[in-house]
Amino acid sequence: MGWSGGRRGRARLHPQASTQAQTRMEHSYATATGHAGLTERRSGLVAKVDASKPLRGLSLPAGGSAEAQLWASLLGAPALGADELATLSQLASLRHVAAGQSVLTRSTAASTLVALKSGEVALGLRTADGVFRTERIVRGPAWLDLSSAWLSGPHAMDAQAMGPASVIELPCDALEARLASHPGLAQRLIQGLAREVQALAVNTHELMHKDAPGRLAQWLHQRCVPLPGGSGQAMVKLTDRKRDVASQLAITPETLSRLMRSFSRQGLIEVAGYNVRVLDPEALARVAQA
């Protein structure tokens, strides 16, 4: 089964994806996090630590290359200094969330900056009847909520784990107290917030001004992996459920199926199960820019 199966296309795009229900895309791309899950224990000690002790919950040596790479993924280049890494290691805590569990809720006050270390988390809105509407999928390492805690308000979105996930939390109050002595770290956090705002502006613009074929073409083109052999073709592996992708593109699953069939008839793609062979990446790019 793949994407082109009409009503059957409502099944999972990938057998490992979660089974939460989705419907449509909301126009907010604000991210949020929460406080469900299990706190990691190591050598009998709770991994959630105070600022006076080095972090052990990340399962990384403090200041080591693995930890440096993790923070570089979250905060960008250049690499953090040893003092900045030590500060983050002291403040950060790690918790594990099982598949299907809530990662955060909009009813919870935000007190930490939250990042996804590993795994996949769906961000969206949970309706009064318990249905979870996915807006986008976040794959670690990436920020889940870099803004809400600074505003001392609730999380802007709900989130739940699509599979086993590891979540890093930085207490906002303790971090703020350290920033005066670490201005470089403060600048990096500001840059991270700026990237979030920029992404929101771009996503909003595309939703308002691109038609559905253009949005789907761009979604596919961004995920193209060139095939070897110099054929000029590319492959897109489908790891998200059809409903998840449709929600991200602000269309229904039925519309998504029709568009995929249309792209196939135009000779742009071939769909085989969970793989999309892009026959003409340049033509697909032109549709995306139309």
CORBELCOR-V645335 format. One record per helix or strand of 3 or more residues. SS is the DSSP state (hx for helix, st for strand). FROM is the first residue (numbers start at 0). LEN is the number of residues. If there is no record, write none. Layout:
# CORBELCOR-V645335
ss: [SS | SS]
from: [FROM | FROM]
len: [LEN | LEN]
This chain:
# CORBELCOR-V645335
ss: [hx | hx | hx | st | st | st | st | st | st | hx | st | st | hx | hx | hx | st | hx | hx | st | st | hx]
from: [5 | 64 | 81 | 92 | 101 | 111 | 119 | 131 | 141 | 147 | 157 | 164 | 171 | 182 | 211 | 233 | 241 | 252 | 268 | 274 | 280]
len: [5 | 11 | 10 | 5 | 3 | 7 | 7 | 8 | 4 | 4 | 4 | 7 | 8 | 27 | 11 | 4 | 7 | 13 | 4 | 4 | 9]
